[in-house]
Amino acid sequence: MLLSVLSGIVKNELKNSLVRLVILLAKKGGKKMSFSTQDIRNIVLLGHQSSGKTTLGQGILYMTKSLTRLERVDEGNSCLDFDADEIERKMSVLASVGWGEWRKKKINFIDTPGYDDFYGELYSSLCAVEGAVLVVRADGGVEGGTEKS
């Protein structure tokens, strides 16, 4: 019973992800964009929990025209926090990937969870990037999780 419920949830999430991908491709005109390796940037967004990493990622997607509207974590409609657990908790649990085109460069970024229990996602993401953006809360400053990042 539990296995069939989990299987249904996974199928739903995959279906939702594929629908989002098709919509993104349609908005880009359906044409495949190709970039040389020197025109691709891979970065990770890291920082303390609730520092705004996902919000920054959503802003990158919006500014690069990968999204037509700015989605919000607190409204539960963020494409970076798509897992049911993430929507319910209003925080990232899994690392998620976003991309956009800016000034003839392709920017790939990984939005990582900031909560200590999910640091495995952060550490595994660091192996796939050449740069990092450390996000610090303006009203909280450097916190314990910031120093770990």
Salt bridges, closest charged atoms under 4 A:
ASP39 OD1 - LYS105 NZ 3.09
ASP74 OD2 - ARG72 NH2 2.92
GLU75 OE2 - ARG72 NE 3.71
ASP85 OD1 - ARG89 NE 3.41
ASP116 OD2 - LYS148 NZ 3.34
ASP139 OD2 - ARG137 NH2 2.99
GLU143 OE2 - HIS48 NE2 3.86
